[in-house]
Amino acid sequence: MEWCDLYTKQQMPEMQDMICFAEKSGQLLWKKLYDQVISLPRVIQKFSYSTCSGKPGWNLKLFKKGKTLATIYPEKFGFTTLLVMNESMDYDIFSSSDLSDQMKENYRIAEPFMKAGKFLMIKVDTEEVASEVICMIKLKVNTLNK
């Protein structure tokens, strides 16, 4: 069963529901995300229902200072993350030793969408990818702290 089939628009899930939807290895990725990002001071989490055909259903949006840090979509393998990265972050991304060459290349080839920035939809199914997504979210947090 798909995530979007479990909860209607009128039936909002809880955080634990999102985490438990994932298989055991995916639940560990959620824990890592929670421990390192969601629990940061002034990071706000908000459940949101999407009717978008790409990823319908409930998701989790993370905000800081009114700016979206990431949108998290529950998956059996863990989660998918939508990151919108402003091109002013190019230096931070390319100079980070915590990001793989592959992740930097994915960022480089992402096309900017209007003036919003680069949209990256990342399948988080391993510890390594989770660490890189967390790094990118923290880079966004740091730019908002300046």
N, C-alpha and C positions, 0 to 999 in steps of 0.2 A: 504494500500500500504506500502511496506517495504521501508526503507531508501535507500537501494541500488538500488531501481527501479526509484528513483526520479532524480538522477544526474549521467550522464555518466562520463567516465574518462575525456572527453574533456570539461565537464561542471562543474567546481568546485563551490561548494556552498560557501556562506559566513557564518560567525559565527552566524548571526541572523537566517539563514536558519536552522542550526542545532538546535538552541534553540527553534525555532517555530515549529519544527517537533514534539516536545514533547507536551503532554497534559499540561494543566495549572499547575498542581502540579509538573510535571517534569520540567517545565520552571523555577520554583522556585529553584529546585535543581541545574540547570545550573547557575542561578544567584549566588547561594552560592559558587559554584565552581569558577566562574569567580571572584567574590569579594575577595575570600580568597586564591586563588592559581594563577590563570592566570594573575592577576594584580600585582603579586609580582615582585620586581625589578629583572631584568635579567632572568626572565622566558620567554622563547621564545615559541611561538605557531606556528605550521606548519600544514597545511592541507596535508593529504596524502591519496592516493587512493590505496586500497587493493584489490587484486584478491583472497585473502585467502577465502576458502569455509566457514570457520567458521564465519567470519564477513566481507563480501565483501562490497565494496563501500568506500565512503569518511569517513575519521576519523580525529581526531585532536590529534596531538602528542605534548606533552609538554616537553621542554628541559631546562636544565640549565648546563652551562659550557660544552656543547656538549654531555651531558648524558641525556638519556631519563628518564623523571620522570614518565610519564604515557601516555597511549593511550586511547582516549575517543571515544566511538562509540555511535552515537545518537540512541535513542530508544523512542518509544511513552511514556513509563513510566518515562523517564528521560534519563539515559545513562548507558552504561556498561563501566567499566574501567579495562584496563589491566595494572597491576602493576608488575614490575619485581623487586623483593626485594633481595638485596645481603644478604647473610647469616651473614655478619659482622654486620647487623642491628638487629640481634636477641635480644640483650640486650635492645636496644631502643624500640623495639616492645613489648617485654614482660614486661617491666617496665612502659609502658605508661598507665596512668590512664584514658586516653581518648579513649582507645580501649576496646571493650567488650570482655568478655571471649570467645564468639563465634568467633569473628574476630581473636583473638590470636590463637584459635584452628585451624581455617582455614589456618592461616599462618604456624602453626606448622606442619600440615599434608601435606602441599604443597611440592611436590617433586622438588628438584633442577633439573634444566635442563642444562646439561653440566656444564659449568663454569659461565653461565649467571646469575644464581640465581634462586629464587623461583618465578614461574609465578602464579599470582592470577588474575582470571577473576571475577570481582565483579559487580553484578547487583545493580545499585544505583537507588532505587525506593522509599526511605524514607529519611527524614531529618537525622535520626540516622546513616544510612549507609553512607550518603553523608558526615557527620561529620567525620566518621571513615576513609573514603577514603582520605579526605582532610588532616586528621592527618597523615596518612601514607605518603602522598606526601610531606608534610612539614618535616617529619622525613628524607626523602631522600634529600630534599633541605638543611636541616641542616648538613647532612653528607658531602655535596658538599661544604659547606661554611667553613669547617674545614681546 
